[in-house]
Amino acid sequence: MIDVPEELAAAQEKFNGKAGRAFIARLPGLAVALLERWDLRVTGAPMHGVSALVLPVDRADGTPAVLKLQILDEESEGEPVALRIWDGDGAVRLLDHDASTGAMLLERLDPSRMLSHLPDAHEAVLVIARLLARLTSTPAPADMRRLGDIAGAMLEQTPRALDRVPDPAARRTVAHCAAALREVVDDPGDRLLHWDLHEENVLAGDRADWLAIDPKPLAGDPGFDLWPALDNRFDADDVRWRFDAMTDVLGLDRERARAWTYGRLLQNCLWDIEEGRPLDERQLEIARRLGTRTP
């Protein structure tokens, strides 16, 4: 029997309610069924994030792997599709997939060697930029979630959201992000994006120094993927260096990348407003530091 970590159960209760409780209830049985189906042996303690249980396993031939069990939603359903397309080039390799449950068998990387442990923050930013350059070089499949749809919905929400921001300076910053996004929304791009490439989603492996895990893929402009590396180990004075370095490595038009990064910051602000949370001052400061377009 597989024990479900209490923290994972609590996160599912908080974020997914009834669906999360149902997912947690069926996890032990699902894990046992897939261990038997794929002839796997559990070799270590369960790991988890907010939405997934990850079991270190060995395959029948002794190859180390991990079994990832996660709730199916619009973000997770694209993960195996993206991993198949990347086929290990810059990302963890998908070994098997159960479409009915979203469960995946993945190559095992080293969770004790995250990019967040790298002492040099600038080198960590460059690692992420190099990975993004490889991952976003690929066109997204036609049925992938589209950044253009997401951006259009954000712009529709913005006027109502602004009415709920009491601080005039914060309201101006959010409005500026929306204005920048409005300039590029009609040309949202078609690259396969990771969307969540922060330092804890980059692990060391045997076949490569660093590989990306846990994508929440979109079809869109690579500029929308830059934000996590601006936020990791936040340093207001370093925002411009990081942005310039990443756009150089990825070969992006800087004005267009800036607009899509403002769009990503708008997305975060809209989530905060929707949940009734105060806007994150760190997010607002990133927007202010991004460049000459900031008021």
C-alpha positions, 0 to 999 in steps of 0.5 A, spaced: 500 500 500 502 506 498 501 512 503 499 518 500 503 524 504 498 529 508 501 535 505 499 533 498 492 531 500 491 538 503 493 541 497 488 537 493 483 539 498 485 546 498 486 547 490 481 542 487 476 541 492 471 535 491 475 533 485 482 533 489 479 529 494 477 524 489 484 524 486 487 522 493 482 517 494 484 513 488 491 514 488 493 508 492 489 503 488 492 507 482 499 506 484 498 499 485 495 497 479 500 501 475 506 498 479 503 491 477 501 493 469 508 496 468 512 491 472 515 496 477 518 496 484 518 501 489 525 503 491 524 509 495 520 514 499 514 518 495 515 525 493 510 530 491 508 537 489 502 540 489 498 536 484 502 530 483 505 524 487 512 521 484 514 514 486 522 512 485 521 505 482 526 500 478 523 497 471 524 490 470 530 490 467 533 494 473 533 501 470 531 506 475 525 511 473 519 515 477 512 513 476 508 520 476 501 520 478 497 527 478 490 530 477 488 531 470 486 538 468 488 543 462 495 544 465 497 536 466 494 533 460 499 537 455 505 534 459 506 527 456 504 530 449 510 535 450 515 530 453 514 526 447 515 531 442 522 534 446 524 526 446 529 528 452 532 534 448 532 539 454 527 535 458 526 529 462 524 523 457 517 520 457 518 512 458 510 510 458 504 514 459 497 512 461 492 516 457 486 514 461 489 517 468 495 521 466 500 517 469 507 517 466 513 513 467 519 518 467 526 517 467 529 518 473 533 524 475 536 526 481 532 530 486 537 532 490 541 536 485 536 542 483 538 548 479 536 552 485 542 549 489 547 552 484 551 557 488 551 562 482 545 565 480 547 568 474 549 561 471 542 558 473 539 564 469 543 562 463 542 554 464 534 556 464 535 560 458 539 555 454 534 550 456 528 554 453 532 555 447 532 548 446 525 547 448 522 553 444 525 551 438 519 546 437 513 548 434 507 546 438 502 541 436 495 544 433 491 541 439 495 544 444 493 550 449 494 556 446 497 562 449 493 567 444 486 564 448 489 565 455 491 572 453 485 574 450 481 572 456 486 576 461 485 582 457 477 581 458 478 580 465 483 586 466 478 592 467 474 589 472 480 586 476 483 593 476 477 596 480 479 591 485 486 594 486 486 600 491 493 602 491 493 607 485 501 605 483 499 598 483 493 599 479 497 603 474 503 598 473 497 592 472 494 597 467 501 598 464 502 590 463 495 589 460 497 595 455 503 592 453 500 585 452 494 588 448 500 590 443 502 583 441 496 579 443 494 578 435 500 575 434 501 570 440 506 565 437 506 558 435 512 555 439 512 549 444 512 553 451 514 550 458 511 555 462 513 553 469 521 553 468 523 555 475 529 553 478 526 547 482 523 544 475 531 543 473 534 537 475 541 534 474 541 527 470 546 522 468 546 523 461 545 531 461 548 536 466 541 539 467 534 537 464 527 540 465 521 537 468 514 538 470 512 542 464 505 546 463 505 546 456 502 552 451 503 554 444 505 561 444 511 566 444 517 564 448 517 571 451 512 568 456 517 563 458 522 568 461 518 570 468 520 564 473 528 566 472 526 573 473 523 571 480 527 566 482 532 568 488 529 575 487 534 581 486 531 587 484 537 590 481 538 584 477 532 584 473 534 587 467 541 583 467 537 577 467 532 579 462 537 581 457 541 575 458 535 571 456 533 574 450 540 574 448 541 567 449 534 565 446 535 570 440 528 574 442 526 581 439 527 585 446 521 589 445 516 583 444 519 579 449 518 585 454 511 585 452 509 578 453 513 578 460 508 583 462 503 579 460 505 573 464 506 578 470 499 580 469 497 573 469 500 573 476 496 579 478 489 577 476 490 570 480 492 574 486 486 579 485 481 573 483 483 570 490 482 576 494 490 576 495 494 583 496 498 584 489 505 581 490 510 587 491 515 583 488 511 582 482 510 589 481 517 591 482 519 586 476 514 590 472 517 596 474 524 594 473 523 591 466 525 597 462 524 604 459 517 602 457 515 602 464 512 608 467 
